[in-house]
Amino acid sequence: MMPTNEQLLASFESHLAQLDVPIEPERLYAPLIYSMSGGGKRLRPMLLLLACGLYADDVRAALPAATAVEVFHNFTLLHDDIMDNALVRRGKPSVYAKWGANVAILSGDAMMICAYRLLRHTPEALLPRVMDIFSKMAAEVCEGQQYDMDFEHRPKVSVVDYMHMIELKTSVLLAGSAAIGAVIGGASEEDVRKLYRFAVELGLAFQLQDDLLDSFGAEEELGKRIGGDILEGKQTYLMVTAMSRADEEQRDVLRTTYKDATLSDDEKIARVKELYRALDVERLTEQQISVRFERALGILDTLSVPADRTTHLREFAKGLMGRKK
């Protein structure tokens, strides 16, 4: 019998708690333990285990790979926080803020190595395929991060360019996780490809929700201030969509408001959000999120497994829809 999503998550957390991390040198490994115990949504390991569970009732063989993708994800966050000068992560000081950039770089490197070591426990016959997926995924995440940094210096970013960037930066890690789980579960190559695409679409919807919540979410639910992306002049789906629909005068406002020293932070946020509303950006973003979710769920209907086996994965995907934080 397939375990419930709650049972899967508990099983993963139990396996993660047994992660064998050296004690010394403390400043190398303490940040690893600190970042891994910070919670998070566990989206990637859950996707991996749920994809495996489509084809196998016992998903224990996938637990090391599920742990590997979560360790890898957290490694990327350590390095992201350095690049973004981010002092807070999940409501507490980031590793970068707590230990400094040098420690965060080296501990992040150790986490990436740890992720690859965890993959060794994948069933031997499947290891080459799993390693191929994982390594391609890891390289593409780096490509996505580079594009994101490049966009900071580009006067114009198209919606197509932005979607390509978030597919690499956010979606491929989800997609690689789903594909690895499917491979370990015994899926056909065709189903592996379909689940990869399912998770790409899910990841795009998830990132677009993040963009939307940053400007139009509720502070008390998000646990952070609204409008951070606006104050940074960050290229988000909302910003690139607004720029594509604005006239030249409006574009100038969108381009310059975040660095206007005569305005308070609240005034900057209000001015840009007013333009977003005038350009129908909030509705267009919600529409795009809905399209991506529906596309993802539609792919599940095409898998070569009985419909009832997709229930838990479908439930998990729907749980990401309409989130407030």
BELKA-V698975 format. One record per residue. N is the residue number from 0. RES is the residue in three letters. OMEGA is omega in whole degrees, 0 to 359 (* if undefined). Layout:
# BELKA-V698975
n->N res->RES omega->OMEGA
n->N res->RES omega->OMEGA
This chain:
# BELKA-V698975
n->0 res->MET omega->181
n->1 res->MET omega->177
n->2 res->PRO omega->176
n->3 res->THR omega->178
n->4 res->ASN omega->179
n->5 res->GLU omega->178
n->6 res->GLN omega->178
n->7 res->LEU omega->181
n->8 res->LEU omega->179
n->9 res->ALA omega->178
n->10 res->SER omega->179
n->11 res->PHE omega->182
n->12 res->GLU omega->178
n->13 res->SER omega->179
n->14 res->HIS omega->180
n->15 res->LEU omega->181
n->16 res->ALA omega->180
n->17 res->GLN omega->180
n->18 res->LEU omega->184
n->19 res->ASP omega->182
n->20 res->VAL omega->178
n->21 res->PRO omega->180
n->22 res->ILE omega->183
n->23 res->GLU omega->354
n->24 res->PRO omega->189
n->25 res->GLU omega->185
n->26 res->ARG omega->174
n->27 res->LEU omega->189
n->28 res->TYR omega->178
n->29 res->ALA omega->178
n->30 res->PRO omega->177
n->31 res->LEU omega->180
n->32 res->ILE omega->180
n->33 res->TYR omega->183
n->34 res->SER omega->182
n->35 res->MET omega->181
n->36 res->SER omega->183
n->37 res->GLY omega->180
n->38 res->GLY omega->187
n->39 res->GLY omega->187
n->40 res->LYS omega->181
n->41 res->ARG omega->182
n->42 res->LEU omega->188
n->43 res->ARG omega->177
n->44 res->PRO omega->179
n->45 res->MET omega->177
n->46 res->LEU omega->180
n->47 res->LEU omega->182
n->48 res->LEU omega->179
n->49 res->LEU omega->177
n->50 res->ALA omega->176
n->51 res->CYS omega->182
n->52 res->GLY omega->174
n->53 res->LEU omega->188
n->54 res->TYR omega->182
n->55 res->ALA omega->178
n->56 res->ASP omega->180
n->57 res->ASP omega->184
n->58 res->VAL omega->184
n->59 res->ARG omega->180
n->60 res->ALA omega->182
n->61 res->ALA omega->184
n->62 res->LEU omega->177
n->63 res->PRO omega->179
n->64 res->ALA omega->178
n->65 res->ALA omega->177
n->66 res->THR omega->180
n->67 res->ALA omega->182
n->68 res->VAL omega->178
n->69 res->GLU omega->176
n->70 res->VAL omega->179
n->71 res->PHE omega->179
n->72 res->HIS omega->181
n->73 res->ASN omega->172
n->74 res->PHE omega->181
n->75 res->THR omega->180
n->76 res->LEU omega->177
n->77 res->LEU omega->181
n->78 res->HIS omega->177
n->79 res->ASP omega->183
n->80 res->ASP omega->175
n->81 res->ILE omega->183
n->82 res->MET omega->182
n->83 res->ASP omega->185
n->84 res->ASN omega->184
n->85 res->ALA omega->184
n->86 res->LEU omega->182
n->87 res->VAL omega->176
n->88 res->ARG omega->180
n->89 res->ARG omega->174
n->90 res->GLY omega->177
n->91 res->LYS omega->182
n->92 res->PRO omega->176
n->93 res->SER omega->175
n->94 res->VAL omega->178
n->95 res->TYR omega->180
n->96 res->ALA omega->187
n->97 res->LYS omega->186
n->98 res->TRP omega->181
n->99 res->GLY omega->187
n->100 res->ALA omega->184
n->101 res->ASN omega->178
n->102 res->VAL omega->181
n->103 res->ALA omega->177
n->104 res->ILE omega->185
n->105 res->LEU omega->178
n->106 res->SER omega->175
n->107 res->GLY omega->177
n->108 res->ASP omega->180
n->109 res->ALA omega->179
n->110 res->MET omega->178
n->111 res->MET omega->178
n->112 res->ILE omega->178
n->113 res->CYS omega->180
n->114 res->ALA omega->179
n->115 res->TYR omega->178
n->116 res->ARG omega->179
n->117 res->LEU omega->181
n->118 res->LEU omega->179
n->119 res->ARG omega->184
n->120 res->HIS omega->172
n->121 res->THR omega->177
n->122 res->PRO omega->192
n->123 res->GLU omega->183
n->124 res->ALA omega->183
n->125 res->LEU omega->188
n->126 res->LEU omega->180
n->127 res->PRO omega->180
n->128 res->ARG omega->180
n->129 res->VAL omega->179
n->130 res->MET omega->178
n->131 res->ASP omega->181
n->132 res->ILE omega->183
n->133 res->PHE omega->183
n->134 res->SER omega->176
n->135 res->LYS omega->178
n->136 res->MET omega->182
n->137 res->ALA omega->180
n->138 res->ALA omega->183
n->139 res->GLU omega->175
n->140 res->VAL omega->177
n->141 res->CYS omega->178
n->142 res->GLU omega->180
n->143 res->GLY omega->178
n->144 res->GLN omega->179
n->145 res->GLN omega->176
n->146 res->TYR omega->180
n->147 res->ASP omega->178
n->148 res->MET omega->178
n->149 res->ASP omega->183
n->150 res->PHE omega->180
n->151 res->GLU omega->185
n->152 res->HIS omega->180
n->153 res->ARG omega->181
n->154 res->PRO omega->181
n->155 res->LYS omega->176
n->156 res->VAL omega->180
n->157 res->SER omega->176
n->158 res->VAL omega->179
n->159 res->VAL omega->178
n->160 res->ASP omega->181
n->161 res->TYR omega->180
n->162 res->MET omega->177
n->163 res->HIS omega->180
n->164 res->MET omega->183
n->165 res->ILE omega->173
n->166 res->GLU omega->180
n->167 res->LEU omega->187
n->168 res->LYS omega->187
n->169 res->THR omega->190
n->170 res->SER omega->187
n->171 res->VAL omega->177
n->172 res->LEU omega->174
n->173 res->LEU omega->182
n->174 res->ALA omega->177
n->175 res->GLY omega->178
n->176 res->SER omega->180
n->177 res->ALA omega->180
n->178 res->ALA omega->179
n->179 res->ILE omega->178
n->180 res->GLY omega->180
n->181 res->ALA omega->179
n->182 res->VAL omega->181
n->183 res->ILE omega->179
n->184 res->GLY omega->179
n->185 res->GLY omega->181
n->186 res->ALA omega->173
n->187 res->SER omega->178
n->188 res->GLU omega->180
n->189 res->GLU omega->179
n->190 res->ASP omega->176
n->191 res->VAL omega->179
n->192 res->ARG omega->181
n->193 res->LYS omega->180
n->194 res->LEU omega->175
n->195 res->TYR omega->181
n->196 res->ARG omega->176
n->197 res->PHE omega->184
n->198 res->ALA omega->174
n->199 res->VAL omega->181
n->200 res->GLU omega->178
n->201 res->LEU omega->180
n->202 res->GLY omega->177
n->203 res->LEU omega->178
n->204 res->ALA omega->182
n->205 res->PHE omega->181
n->206 res->GLN omega->178
n->207 res->LEU omega->175
n->208 res->GLN omega->177
n->209 res->ASP omega->180
n->210 res->ASP omega->182
n->211 res->LEU omega->182
n->212 res->LEU omega->181
n->213 res->ASP omega->180
n->214 res->SER omega->188
n->215 res->PHE omega->178
n->216 res->GLY omega->178
n->217 res->ALA omega->184
n->218 res->GLU omega->184
n->219 res->GLU omega->179
n->220 res->GLU omega->180
n->221 res->LEU omega->183
n->222 res->GLY omega->176
n->223 res->LYS omega->182
n->224 res->ARG omega->175
n->225 res->ILE omega->172
n->226 res->GLY omega->180
n->227 res->GLY omega->179
n->228 res->ASP omega->180
n->229 res->ILE omega->182
n->230 res->LEU omega->179
n->231 res->GLU omega->185
n->232 res->GLY omega->187
n->233 res->LYS omega->175
n->234 res->GLN omega->176
n->235 res->THR omega->178
n->236 res->TYR omega->180
n->237 res->LEU omega->182
n->238 res->MET omega->183
n->239 res->VAL omega->176
n->240 res->THR omega->178
n->241 res->ALA omega->181
n->242 res->MET omega->181
n->243 res->SER omega->183
n->244 res->ARG omega->187
n->245 res->ALA omega->169
n->246 res->ASP omega->188
n->247 res->GLU omega->179
n->248 res->GLU omega->179
n->249 res->GLN omega->178
n->250 res->ARG omega->180
n->251 res->ASP omega->177
n->252 res->VAL omega->181
n->253 res->LEU omega->183
n->254 res->ARG omega->193
n->255 res->THR omega->187
n->256 res->THR omega->186
n->257 res->TYR omega->180
n->258 res->LYS omega->180
n->259 res->ASP omega->185
n->260 res->ALA omega->181
n->261 res->THR omega->182
n->262 res->LEU omega->172
n->263 res->SER omega->178
n->264 res->ASP omega->180
n->265 res->ASP omega->179
n->266 res->GLU omega->178
n->267 res->LYS omega->181
n->268 res->ILE omega->181
n->269 res->ALA omega->182
n->270 res->ARG omega->181
n->271 res->VAL omega->179
n->272 res->LYS omega->177
n->273 res->GLU omega->177
n->274 res->LEU omega->177
n->275 res->TYR omega->181
n->276 res->ARG omega->180
n->277 res->ALA omega->182
n->278 res->LEU omega->176
n->279 res->ASP omega->186
n->280 res->VAL omega->181
n->281 res->GLU omega->181
n->282 res->ARG omega->181
n->283 res->LEU omega->178
n->284 res->THR omega->178
n->285 res->GLU omega->179
n->286 res->GLN omega->180
n->287 res->GLN omega->176
n->288 res->ILE omega->181
n->289 res->SER omega->179
n->290 res->VAL omega->182
n->291 res->ARG omega->178
n->292 res->PHE omega->181
n->293 res->GLU omega->178
n->294 res->ARG omega->179
n->295 res->ALA omega->182
n->296 res->LEU omega->178
n->297 res->GLY omega->180
n->298 res->ILE omega->180
n->299 res->LEU omega->180
n->300 res->ASP omega->186
n->301 res->THR omega->182
n->302 res->LEU omega->184
n->303 res->SER omega->178
n->304 res->VAL omega->177
n->305 res->PRO omega->185
n->306 res->ALA omega->183
n->307 res->ASP omega->179
n->308 res->ARG omega->180
n->309 res->THR omega->187
n->310 res->THR omega->184
n->311 res->HIS omega->179
n->312 res->LEU omega->178
n->313 res->ARG omega->178
n->314 res->GLU omega->179
n->315 res->PHE omega->180
n->316 res->ALA omega->181
n->317 res->LYS omega->177
n->318 res->GLY omega->178
n->319 res->LEU omega->181
n->320 res->MET omega->175
n->321 res->GLY omega->181
n->322 res->ARG omega->182
n->323 res->LYS omega->180
n->324 res->LYS omega->*
